[in-house]
Amino acid sequence: MKELFLGTILLTLVGIVGFLYQYAKDTPRGPIACTLEARICPDGSTVGRTGPNCEFRACSSR
């Protein structure tokens, strides 16, 4: 009976550690560096990449 209890505890701990490992692996760490590309807008101005997904900023609508 004691072995069954210890086995259940061990399997539960392995499951928790596996879940935490998967969560930590998918979580980005530290700042994100975007490439230094620029997009030329219709009015001739340029915009760069920004944000967590490194998307181009919107062109101004002057």
mmCIF file of the N, C-alpha and C atoms, coordinates in Angstrom:
data_MODEL
# 
_entry.id   MODEL 
# 
loop_
_atom_site.group_PDB 
_atom_site.id 
_atom_site.type_symbol 
_atom_site.label_atom_id 
_atom_site.label_alt_id 
_atom_site.label_comp_id 
_atom_site.label_asym_id 
_atom_site.label_entity_id 
_atom_site.label_seq_id 
_atom_site.pdbx_PDB_ins_code 
_atom_site.Cartn_x 
_atom_site.Cartn_y 
_atom_site.Cartn_z 
_atom_site.occupancy 
_atom_site.B_iso_or_equiv 
_atom_site.pdbx_formal_charge 
_atom_site.auth_seq_id 
_atom_site.auth_comp_id 
_atom_site.auth_asym_id 
_atom_site.auth_atom_id 
_atom_site.pdbx_PDB_model_num 
ATOM 1   N N  . MET A 1 1  ? 0.826  -1.194 0.000   1.00 0.00 ? 1  MET A N  1 
ATOM 2   C CA . MET A 1 1  ? 0.000  0.000  0.000   1.00 0.00 ? 1  MET A CA 1 
ATOM 3   C C  . MET A 1 1  ? 0.872  1.261  0.000   1.00 0.00 ? 1  MET A C  1 
ATOM 4   N N  . LYS A 1 2  ? 1.976  1.200  0.738   1.00 0.00 ? 2  LYS A N  1 
ATOM 5   C CA . LYS A 1 2  ? 2.883  2.345  0.810   1.00 0.00 ? 2  LYS A CA 1 
ATOM 6   C C  . LYS A 1 2  ? 3.510  2.612  -0.559  1.00 0.00 ? 2  LYS A C  1 
ATOM 7   N N  . GLU A 1 3  ? 3.847  1.550  -1.312  1.00 0.00 ? 3  GLU A N  1 
ATOM 8   C CA . GLU A 1 3  ? 4.445  1.703  -2.631  1.00 0.00 ? 3  GLU A CA 1 
ATOM 9   C C  . GLU A 1 3  ? 3.462  2.354  -3.609  1.00 0.00 ? 3  GLU A C  1 
ATOM 10  N N  . LEU A 1 4  ? 2.200  2.008  -3.536  1.00 0.00 ? 4  LEU A N  1 
ATOM 11  C CA . LEU A 1 4  ? 1.175  2.603  -4.386  1.00 0.00 ? 4  LEU A CA 1 
ATOM 12  C C  . LEU A 1 4  ? 1.050  4.104  -4.119  1.00 0.00 ? 4  LEU A C  1 
ATOM 13  N N  . PHE A 1 5  ? 1.063  4.469  -2.846  1.00 0.00 ? 5  PHE A N  1 
ATOM 14  C CA . PHE A 1 5  ? 0.981  5.879  -2.463  1.00 0.00 ? 5  PHE A CA 1 
ATOM 15  C C  . PHE A 1 5  ? 2.203  6.646  -2.972  1.00 0.00 ? 5  PHE A C  1 
ATOM 16  N N  . LEU A 1 6  ? 3.400  6.097  -2.787  1.00 0.00 ? 6  LEU A N  1 
ATOM 17  C CA . LEU A 1 6  ? 4.618  6.761  -3.250  1.00 0.00 ? 6  LEU A CA 1 
ATOM 18  C C  . LEU A 1 6  ? 4.657  6.848  -4.777  1.00 0.00 ? 6  LEU A C  1 
ATOM 19  N N  . GLY A 1 7  ? 4.176  5.831  -5.466  1.00 0.00 ? 7  GLY A N  1 
ATOM 20  C CA . GLY A 1 7  ? 4.122  5.851  -6.930  1.00 0.00 ? 7  GLY A CA 1 
ATOM 21  C C  . GLY A 1 7  ? 3.176  6.931  -7.441  1.00 0.00 ? 7  GLY A C  1 
ATOM 22  N N  . THR A 1 8  ? 2.044  7.072  -6.765  1.00 0.00 ? 8  THR A N  1 
ATOM 23  C CA . THR A 1 8  ? 1.086  8.114  -7.137  1.00 0.00 ? 8  THR A CA 1 
ATOM 24  C C  . THR A 1 8  ? 1.693  9.500  -6.934  1.00 0.00 ? 8  THR A C  1 
ATOM 25  N N  . ILE A 1 9  ? 2.364  9.694  -5.826  1.00 0.00 ? 9  ILE A N  1 
ATOM 26  C CA . ILE A 1 9  ? 3.024  10.975 -5.544  1.00 0.00 ? 9  ILE A CA 1 
ATOM 27  C C  . ILE A 1 9  ? 4.100  11.253 -6.598  1.00 0.00 ? 9  ILE A C  1 
ATOM 28  N N  . LEU A 1 10 ? 4.891  10.252 -6.943  1.00 0.00 ? 10 LEU A N  1 
ATOM 29  C CA . LEU A 1 10 ? 5.956  10.414 -7.930  1.00 0.00 ? 10 LEU A CA 1 
ATOM 30  C C  . LEU A 1 10 ? 5.385  10.779 -9.299  1.00 0.00 ? 10 LEU A C  1 
ATOM 31  N N  . LEU A 1 11 ? 4.343  10.088 -9.742  1.00 0.00 ? 11 LEU A N  1 
ATOM 32  C CA . LEU A 1 11 ? 3.725  10.399 -11.030 1.00 0.00 ? 11 LEU A CA 1 
ATOM 33  C C  . LEU A 1 11 ? 3.131  11.811 -11.048 1.00 0.00 ? 11 LEU A C  1 
ATOM 34  N N  . THR A 1 12 ? 2.545  12.229 -9.942  1.00 0.00 ? 12 THR A N  1 
ATOM 35  C CA . THR A 1 12 ? 1.993  13.581 -9.846  1.00 0.00 ? 12 THR A CA 1 
ATOM 36  C C  . THR A 1 12 ? 3.106  14.612 -9.958  1.00 0.00 ? 12 THR A C  1 
ATOM 37  N N  . LEU A 1 13 ? 4.209  14.396 -9.275  1.00 0.00 ? 13 LEU A N  1 
ATOM 38  C CA . LEU A 1 13 ? 5.337  15.330 -9.338  1.00 0.00 ? 13 LEU A CA 1 
ATOM 39  C C  . LEU A 1 13 ? 5.943  15.391 -10.731 1.00 0.00 ? 13 LEU A C  1 
ATOM 40  N N  . VAL A 1 14 ? 6.069  14.250 -11.400 1.00 0.00 ? 14 VAL A N  1 
ATOM 41  C CA . VAL A 1 14 ? 6.597  14.227 -12.760 1.00 0.00 ? 14 VAL A CA 1 
ATOM 42  C C  . VAL A 1 14 ? 5.668  15.005 -13.692 1.00 0.00 ? 14 VAL A C  1 
ATOM 43  N N  . GLY A 1 15 ? 4.384  14.869 -13.532 1.00 0.00 ? 15 GLY A N  1 
ATOM 44  C CA . GLY A 1 15 ? 3.430  15.607 -14.346 1.00 0.00 ? 15 GLY A CA 1 
ATOM 45  C C  . GLY A 1 15 ? 3.528  17.107 -14.123 1.00 0.00 ? 15 GLY A C  1 
ATOM 46  N N  . ILE A 1 16 ? 3.661  17.517 -12.871 1.00 0.00 ? 16 ILE A N  1 
ATOM 47  C CA . ILE A 1 16 ? 3.778  18.945 -12.557 1.00 0.00 ? 16 ILE A CA 1 
ATOM 48  C C  . ILE A 1 16 ? 5.061  19.515 -13.133 1.00 0.00 ? 16 ILE A C  1 
ATOM 49  N N  . VAL A 1 17 ? 6.165  18.812 -12.971 1.00 0.00 ? 17 VAL A N  1 
ATOM 50  C CA . VAL A 1 17 ? 7.447  19.280 -13.501 1.00 0.00 ? 17 VAL A CA 1 
ATOM 51  C C  . VAL A 1 17 ? 7.397  19.356 -15.025 1.00 0.00 ? 17 VAL A C  1 
ATOM 52  N N  . GLY A 1 18 ? 6.790  18.382 -15.678 1.00 0.00 ? 18 GLY A N  1 
ATOM 53  C CA . GLY A 1 18 ? 6.661  18.400 -17.130 1.00 0.00 ? 18 GLY A CA 1 
ATOM 54  C C  . GLY A 1 18 ? 5.835  19.577 -17.614 1.00 0.00 ? 18 GLY A C  1 
ATOM 55  N N  . PHE A 1 19 ? 4.746  19.872 -16.915 1.00 0.00 ? 19 PHE A N  1 
ATOM 56  C CA . PHE A 1 19 ? 3.915  21.017 -17.276 1.00 0.00 ? 19 PHE A CA 1 
ATOM 57  C C  . PHE A 1 19 ? 4.689  22.325 -17.117 1.00 0.00 ? 19 PHE A C  1 
ATOM 58  N N  . LEU A 1 20 ? 5.382  22.487 -16.015 1.00 0.00 ? 20 LEU A N  1 
ATOM 59  C CA . LEU A 1 20 ? 6.148  23.704 -15.778 1.00 0.00 ? 20 LEU A CA 1 
ATOM 60  C C  . LEU A 1 20 ? 7.278  23.864 -16.789 1.00 0.00 ? 20 LEU A C  1 
ATOM 61  N N  . TYR A 1 21 ? 7.917  22.762 -17.156 1.00 0.00 ? 21 TYR A N  1 
ATOM 62  C CA . TYR A 1 21 ? 8.986  22.822 -18.150 1.00 0.00 ? 21 TYR A CA 1 
ATOM 63  C C  . TYR A 1 21 ? 8.432  23.288 -19.495 1.00 0.00 ? 21 TYR A C  1 
ATOM 64  N N  . GLN A 1 22 ? 7.307  22.738 -19.911 1.00 0.00 ? 22 GLN A N  1 
ATOM 65  C CA . GLN A 1 22 ? 6.696  23.114 -21.191 1.00 0.00 ? 22 GLN A CA 1 
ATOM 66  C C  . GLN A 1 22 ? 6.265  24.575 -21.163 1.00 0.00 ? 22 GLN A C  1 
ATOM 67  N N  . TYR A 1 23 ? 5.706  25.035 -20.057 1.00 0.00 ? 23 TYR A N  1 
ATOM 68  C CA . TYR A 1 23 ? 5.280  26.427 -19.939 1.00 0.00 ? 23 TYR A CA 1 
ATOM 69  C C  . TYR A 1 23 ? 6.479  27.364 -19.997 1.00 0.00 ? 23 TYR A C  1 
ATOM 70  N N  . ALA A 1 24 ? 7.565  27.036 -19.302 1.00 0.00 ? 24 ALA A N  1 
ATOM 71  C CA . ALA A 1 24 ? 8.752  27.890 -19.276 1.00 0.00 ? 24 ALA A CA 1 
ATOM 72  C C  . ALA A 1 24 ? 9.435  27.915 -20.638 1.00 0.00 ? 24 ALA A C  1 
ATOM 73  N N  . LYS A 1 25 ? 9.384  26.812 -21.377 1.00 0.00 ? 25 LYS A N  1 
ATOM 74  C CA . LYS A 1 25 ? 10.021 26.742 -22.684 1.00 0.00 ? 25 LYS A CA 1 
ATOM 75  C C  . LYS A 1 25 ? 9.309  27.631 -23.691 1.00 0.00 ? 25 LYS A C  1 
ATOM 76  N N  . ASP A 1 26 ? 7.977  27.763 -23.583 1.00 0.00 ? 26 ASP A N  1 
ATOM 77  C CA . ASP A 1 26 ? 7.189  28.546 -24.532 1.00 0.00 ? 26 ASP A CA 1 
ATOM 78  C C  . ASP A 1 26 ? 7.121  30.027 -24.172 1.00 0.00 ? 26 ASP A C  1 
ATOM 79  N N  . THR A 1 27 ? 7.629  30.412 -23.009 1.00 0.00 ? 27 THR A N  1 
ATOM 80  C CA . THR A 1 27 ? 7.571  31.798 -22.566 1.00 0.00 ? 27 THR A CA 1 
ATOM 81  C C  . THR A 1 27 ? 8.842  32.519 -22.998 1.00 0.00 ? 27 THR A C  1 
ATOM 82  N N  . PRO A 1 28 ? 8.711  33.599 -23.810 1.00 0.00 ? 28 PRO A N  1 
ATOM 83  C CA . PRO A 1 28 ? 9.913  34.326 -24.223 1.00 0.00 ? 28 PRO A CA 1 
ATOM 84  C C  . PRO A 1 28 ? 10.578 35.018 -23.038 1.00 0.00 ? 28 PRO A C  1 
ATOM 85  N N  . ARG A 1 29 ? 11.874 35.094 -23.085 1.00 0.00 ? 29 ARG A N  1 
ATOM 86  C CA . ARG A 1 29 ? 12.630 35.712 -22.000 1.00 0.00 ? 29 ARG A CA 1 
ATOM 87  C C  . ARG A 1 29 ? 13.377 36.923 -22.522 1.00 0.00 ? 29 ARG A C  1 
ATOM 88  N N  . GLY A 1 30 ? 13.394 37.971 -21.736 1.00 0.00 ? 30 GLY A N  1 
ATOM 89  C CA . GLY A 1 30 ? 14.174 39.148 -22.056 1.00 0.00 ? 30 GLY A CA 1 
ATOM 90  C C  . GLY A 1 30 ? 13.597 39.963 -23.193 1.00 0.00 ? 30 GLY A C  1 
ATOM 91  N N  . PRO A 1 31 ? 14.285 41.027 -23.541 1.00 0.00 ? 31 PRO A N  1 
ATOM 92  C CA . PRO A 1 31 ? 13.793 41.900 -24.606 1.00 0.00 ? 31 PRO A CA 1 
ATOM 93  C C  . PRO A 1 31 ? 13.884 41.238 -25.980 1.00 0.00 ? 31 PRO A C  1 
ATOM 94  N N  . ILE A 1 32 ? 13.034 41.678 -26.875 1.00 0.00 ? 32 ILE A N  1 
ATOM 95  C CA . ILE A 1 32 ? 13.011 41.159 -28.239 1.00 0.00 ? 32 ILE A CA 1 
ATOM 96  C C  . ILE A 1 32 ? 13.664 42.199 -29.150 1.00 0.00 ? 32 ILE A C  1 
ATOM 97  N N  . ALA A 1 33 ? 14.584 41.776 -29.980 1.00 0.00 ? 33 ALA A N  1 
ATOM 98  C CA . ALA A 1 33 ? 15.259 42.691 -30.903 1.00 0.00 ? 33 ALA A CA 1 
ATOM 99  C C  . ALA A 1 33 ? 14.667 42.509 -32.297 1.00 0.00 ? 33 ALA A C  1 
ATOM 100 N N  . CYS A 1 34 ? 14.148 43.600 -32.858 1.00 0.00 ? 34 CYS A N  1 
ATOM 101 C CA . CYS A 1 34 ? 13.581 43.572 -34.201 1.00 0.00 ? 34 CYS A CA 1 
ATOM 102 C C  . CYS A 1 34 ? 14.657 43.943 -35.217 1.00 0.00 ? 34 CYS A C  1 
ATOM 103 N N  . THR A 1 35 ? 14.501 43.457 -36.439 1.00 0.00 ? 35 THR A N  1 
ATOM 104 C CA . THR A 1 35 ? 15.448 43.823 -37.494 1.00 0.00 ? 35 THR A CA 1 
ATOM 105 C C  . THR A 1 35 ? 15.285 45.298 -37.839 1.00 0.00 ? 35 THR A C  1 
ATOM 106 N N  . LEU A 1 36 ? 16.306 45.889 -38.397 1.00 0.00 ? 36 LEU A N  1 
ATOM 107 C CA . LEU A 1 36 ? 16.304 47.321 -38.689 1.00 0.00 ? 36 LEU A CA 1 
ATOM 108 C C  . LEU A 1 36 ? 15.825 47.611 -40.107 1.00 0.00 ? 36 LEU A C  1 
ATOM 109 N N  . GLU A 1 37 ? 14.742 47.001 -40.507 1.00 0.00 ? 37 GLU A N  1 
ATOM 110 C CA . GLU A 1 37 ? 14.159 47.255 -41.818 1.00 0.00 ? 37 GLU A CA 1 
ATOM 111 C C  . GLU A 1 37 ? 13.257 48.484 -41.732 1.00 0.00 ? 37 GLU A C  1 
ATOM 112 N N  . ALA A 1 38 ? 13.009 49.099 -42.853 1.00 0.00 ? 38 ALA A N  1 
ATOM 113 C CA . ALA A 1 38 ? 12.089 50.234 -42.912 1.00 0.00 ? 38 ALA A CA 1 
ATOM 114 C C  . ALA A 1 38 ? 11.149 50.044 -44.080 1.00 0.00 ? 38 ALA A C  1 
ATOM 115 N N  . ARG A 1 39 ? 9.922  50.507 -43.904 1.00 0.00 ? 39 ARG A N  1 
ATOM 116 C CA . ARG A 1 39 ? 8.929  50.465 -44.976 1.00 0.00 ? 39 ARG A CA 1 
ATOM 117 C C  . ARG A 1 39 ? 8.678  51.904 -45.409 1.00 0.00 ? 39 ARG A C  1 
ATOM 118 N N  . ILE A 1 40 ? 8.615  52.120 -46.702 1.00 0.00 ? 40 ILE A N  1 
ATOM 119 C CA . ILE A 1 40 ? 8.360  53.451 -47.233 1.00 0.00 ? 40 ILE A CA 1 
ATOM 120 C C  . ILE A 1 40 ? 6.851  53.616 -47.414 1.00 0.00 ? 40 ILE A C  1 
ATOM 121 N N  . CYS A 1 41 ? 6.306  54.636 -46.784 1.00 0.00 ? 41 CYS A N  1 
ATOM 122 C CA . CYS A 1 41 ? 4.876  54.918 -46.857 1.00 0.00 ? 41 CYS A CA 1 
ATOM 123 C C  . CYS A 1 41 ? 4.555  55.700 -48.136 1.00 0.00 ? 41 CYS A C  1 
ATOM 124 N N  . PRO A 1 42 ? 3.285  55.748 -48.522 1.00 0.00 ? 42 PRO A N  1 
ATOM 125 C CA . PRO A 1 42 ? 2.889  56.479 -49.739 1.00 0.00 ? 42 PRO A CA 1 
ATOM 126 C C  . PRO A 1 42 ? 3.291  57.961 -49.734 1.00 0.00 ? 42 PRO A C  1 
ATOM 127 N N  . ASP A 1 43 ? 3.372  58.566 -48.533 1.00 0.00 ? 43 ASP A N  1 
ATOM 128 C CA . ASP A 1 43 ? 3.741  59.989 -48.483 1.00 0.00 ? 43 ASP A CA 1 
ATOM 129 C C  . ASP A 1 43 ? 5.257  60.204 -48.484 1.00 0.00 ? 43 ASP A C  1 
ATOM 130 N N  . GLY A 1 44 ? 6.032  59.128 -48.595 1.00 0.00 ? 44 GLY A N  1 
ATOM 131 C CA . GLY A 1 44 ? 7.485  59.228 -48.653 1.00 0.00 ? 44 GLY A CA 1 
ATOM 132 C C  . GLY A 1 44 ? 8.183  59.054 -47.315 1.00 0.00 ? 44 GLY A C  1 
ATOM 133 N N  . SER A 1 45 ? 7.433  59.042 -46.205 1.00 0.00 ? 45 SER A N  1 
ATOM 134 C CA . SER A 1 45 ? 8.045  58.819 -44.895 1.00 0.00 ? 45 SER A CA 1 
ATOM 135 C C  . SER A 1 45 ? 8.339  57.334 -44.709 1.00 0.00 ? 45 SER A C  1 
ATOM 136 N N  . THR A 1 46 ? 9.106  57.014 -43.701 1.00 0.00 ? 46 THR A N  1 
ATOM 137 C CA . THR A 1 46 ? 9.444  55.614 -43.432 1.00 0.00 ? 46 THR A CA 1 
ATOM 138 C C  . THR A 1 46 ? 9.007  55.243 -42.024 1.00 0.00 ? 46 THR A C  1 
ATOM 139 N N  . VAL A 1 47 ? 8.704  53.982 -41.840 1.00 0.00 ? 47 VAL A N  1 
ATOM 140 C CA . VAL A 1 47 ? 8.362  53.455 -40.520 1.00 0.00 ? 47 VAL A CA 1 
ATOM 141 C C  . VAL A 1 47 ? 9.174  52.192 -40.286 1.00 0.00 ? 47 VAL A C  1 
ATOM 142 N N  . GLY A 1 48 ? 9.491  51.932 -39.025 1.00 0.00 ? 48 GLY A N  1 
ATOM 143 C CA . GLY A 1 48 ? 10.265 50.750 -38.657 1.00 0.00 ? 48 GLY A CA 1 
ATOM 144 C C  . GLY A 1 48 ? 9.408  49.720 -37.951 1.00 0.00 ? 48 GLY A C  1 
ATOM 145 N N  . ARG A 1 49 ? 10.042 48.641 -37.581 1.00 0.00 ? 49 ARG A N  1 
ATOM 146 C CA . ARG A 1 49 ? 9.357  47.561 -36.857 1.00 0.00 ? 49 ARG A CA 1 
ATOM 147 C C  . ARG A 1 49 ? 9.340  47.869 -35.364 1.00 0.00 ? 49 ARG A C  1 
ATOM 148 N N  . THR A 1 50 ? 8.271  47.415 -34.688 1.00 0.00 ? 50 THR A N  1 
ATOM 149 C CA . THR A 1 50 ? 8.147  47.649 -33.257 1.00 0.00 ? 50 THR A CA 1 
ATOM 150 C C  . THR A 1 50 ? 7.231  46.608 -32.632 1.00 0.00 ? 50 THR A C  1 
ATOM 151 N N  . GLY A 1 51 ? 7.222  46.541 -31.320 1.00 0.00 ? 51 GLY A N  1 
ATOM 152 C CA . GLY A 1 51 ? 6.318  45.659 -30.586 1.00 0.00 ? 51 GLY A CA 1 
ATOM 153 C C  . GLY A 1 51 ? 6.851  44.253 -30.421 1.00 0.00 ? 51 GLY A C  1 
ATOM 154 N N  . PRO A 1 52 ? 6.112  43.433 -29.687 1.00 0.00 ? 52 PRO A N  1 
ATOM 155 C CA . PRO A 1 52 ? 6.568  42.068 -29.400 1.00 0.00 ? 52 PRO A CA 1 
ATOM 156 C C  . PRO A 1 52 ? 6.602  41.162 -30.622 1.00 0.00 ? 52 PRO A C  1 
ATOM 157 N N  . ASN A 1 53 ? 5.834  41.504 -31.673 1.00 0.00 ? 53 ASN A N  1 
ATOM 158 C CA . ASN A 1 53 ? 5.817  40.693 -32.898 1.00 0.00 ? 53 ASN A CA 1 
ATOM 159 C C  . ASN A 1 53 ? 6.632  41.314 -34.021 1.00 0.00 ? 53 ASN A C  1 
ATOM 160 N N  . CYS A 1 54 ? 7.336  42.404 -33.727 1.00 0.00 ? 54 CYS A N  1 
ATOM 161 C CA . CYS A 1 54 ? 8.182  43.102 -34.700 1.00 0.00 ? 54 CYS A CA 1 
ATOM 162 C C  . CYS A 1 54 ? 7.417  43.448 -35.975 1.00 0.00 ? 54 CYS A C  1 
ATOM 163 N N  . GLU A 1 55 ? 6.236  44.005 -35.814 1.00 0.00 ? 55 GLU A N  1 
ATOM 164 C CA . GLU A 1 55 ? 5.426  44.412 -36.960 1.00 0.00 ? 55 GLU A CA 1 
ATOM 165 C C  . GLU A 1 55 ? 5.733  45.863 -37.298 1.00 0.00 ? 55 GLU A C  1 
ATOM 166 N N  . PHE A 1 56 ? 5.540  46.226 -38.576 1.00 0.00 ? 56 PHE A N  1 
ATOM 167 C CA . PHE A 1 56 ? 5.742  47.608 -38.988 1.00 0.00 ? 56 PHE A CA 1 
ATOM 168 C C  . PHE A 1 56 ? 4.684  48.502 -38.344 1.00 0.00 ? 56 PHE A C  1 
ATOM 169 N N  . ARG A 1 57 ? 5.097  49.687 -37.941 1.00 0.00 ? 57 ARG A N  1 
ATOM 170 C CA . ARG A 1 57 ? 4.137  50.672 -37.452 1.00 0.00 ? 57 ARG A CA 1 
ATOM 171 C C  . ARG A 1 57 ? 3.253  51.114 -38.609 1.00 0.00 ? 57 ARG A C  1 
ATOM 172 N N  . ALA A 1 58 ? 2.110  51.671 -38.286 1.00 0.00 ? 58 ALA A N  1 
ATOM 173 C CA . ALA A 1 58 ? 1.194  52.156 -39.321 1.00 0.00 ? 58 ALA A CA 1 
ATOM 174 C C  . ALA A 1 58 ? 1.735  53.449 -39.921 1.00 0.00 ? 58 ALA A C  1 
ATOM 175 N N  . CYS A 1 59 ? 1.511  53.621 -41.199 1.00 0.00 ? 59 CYS A N  1 
ATOM 176 C CA . CYS A 1 59 ? 1.891  54.865 -41.864 1.00 0.00 ? 59 CYS A CA 1 
ATOM 177 C C  . CYS A 1 59 ? 0.951  55.977 -41.415 1.00 0.00 ? 59 CYS A C  1 
ATOM 178 N N  . SER A 1 60 ? 1.468  57.179 -41.332 1.00 0.00 ? 60 SER A N  1 
ATOM 179 C CA . SER A 1 60 ? 0.612  58.305 -40.959 1.00 0.00 ? 60 SER A CA 1 
ATOM 180 C C  . SER A 1 60 ? -0.312 58.636 -42.124 1.00 0.00 ? 60 SER A C  1 
ATOM 181 N N  . SER A 1 61 ? -1.496 59.112 -41.804 1.00 0.00 ? 61 SER A N  1 
ATOM 182 C CA . SER A 1 61 ? -2.478 59.410 -42.853 1.00 0.00 ? 61 SER A CA 1 
ATOM 183 C C  . SER A 1 61 ? -2.632 60.917 -43.009 1.00 0.00 ? 61 SER A C  1 
ATOM 184 N N  . ARG A 1 62 ? -1.569 61.601 -43.316 1.00 0.00 ? 62 ARG A N  1 
ATOM 185 C CA . ARG A 1 62 ? -1.597 63.067 -43.456 1.00 0.00 ? 62 ARG A CA 1 
ATOM 186 C C  . ARG A 1 62 ? -2.363 63.498 -44.654 1.00 0.00 ? 62 ARG A C  1 
# 
